[in-house]
Amino acid sequence: MHNFLSFSRIIDNSPDNTAAHQRARLLQAMKFRGGVTTLEAMRFLDIVDPRARIVELRKEGYRINTSWVHQPSECGRMHAVGLYTLTGNVEGVAISKTSRAPCDFASQQMRLAL
């Protein structure tokens, strides 16, 4: 498991529980930790459904890659969970909707209607 203290610092920077603060916590975790899993976001960043916040960040123009890793749940069973990492815009500047950067065919993800 990664250093819990870094998660605590991230929450201290965005303590409110609004969707905007949850997105900010996810961005900080992806930038400073190199990535964050669904379970880590739920457990340590106080984000009940990180997938929704990831969708919102993608709509804002952030390029976020999802890969799969195995992590134990609270009861110790292993689960395949999403690992979210920033790609292309690590400096924190979202790609505007009018000037989207081209992305590789291999890195494209299926969009689900909400």
N, C-alpha and C positions, 0 to 999 in steps of 0.2 A: 504494500500500500504506500502511496505517496505521502509526503510530509503533511500531516493534518494542519500544522500551523499556517501553511501557505493558504489553505482554504479559509481559515479564520481571518487572515488579513484581507482576503478578497471580500468577505462578508462585511468586515468593518468599513471598507471603502464604499459599499452600496448596501446599507442596512435595511432600507425599506423593502417591502414585499410587493411592490408594483411590478407589472410586466417589464417596464423600462429598467428597473433596478435588477431584475432577474436576468435580462439580456446583458446588462453591463457586467454582472458577475460571470456569466458564461464567457463573454469576450475576454475578460481578465484571466480567467482560468485557461482559456485556449492560448492566449498570448504568453503568459508567464509560466505555465506548466507544460506547454507544448501540446496540450489537449486535455479533454475531460470526458469521462464516460457518463452514460446515462445514470448509472448507480451513484457515481461520485457527485453528480449535480444534485440528485435527489437527497442523498445522505448529508453532504457537507456544505452545499450551497443553498439549501432550503428552497429548491425548485421542484415542485410536485410533478410537473410534466415538462421536462426540459425539451422534449421533441417540439412542442408548440413554440417555445422561445427560439429554437433553431430555425424553424420555418419562418418566423418573423424576421430573424437576422438575415436569412437568405433573401427575403423580400426587400430588405433594406439595401441589398447589394453585396453583402459579405459572401465570399466564396468559402464554404465550409464543406470539408470532406468527411464522409462517414465511413469508417472501417469497423470491422467486428473483432472484438476481443472477448476472452472468457474471464469472468470475475465472479467471486462468490457472493451470494446474497447474504442477508443477515443470519439465515439459518445454516449457512455453510454450503449450500448447493451451488454448483457452477452454472452460470448462465452466459449465453452469447449476448453481449450488449454493445451498443453503438459507442464508438470512440470518435469524438468530434474534434477536428483540427482545422485551423485556418489555413487557407491556401491563397496565394496571390496577393492578398492585401493584409499581410501580417502587421503592417504599421498602423492599422486601425482606420484607414481611410476607405470607406465603403465605395464600391464601384457604383456610379450613378446609373439610374435606369436608362438614361438616354445614351450613355456611352459604355455599354457593358464590354468588358474585356473578353476576348474569345477564350473558350475553355476547351480542353481536350475532350474528344469523344469518350474516352475511357473514364473521365472524371465526372461526366454528366450523371445526374441522379433523376429518378422518376419523380415528377411532381404530383402530389395528391391534392385533390380538391378538398377544401375545408368547408 
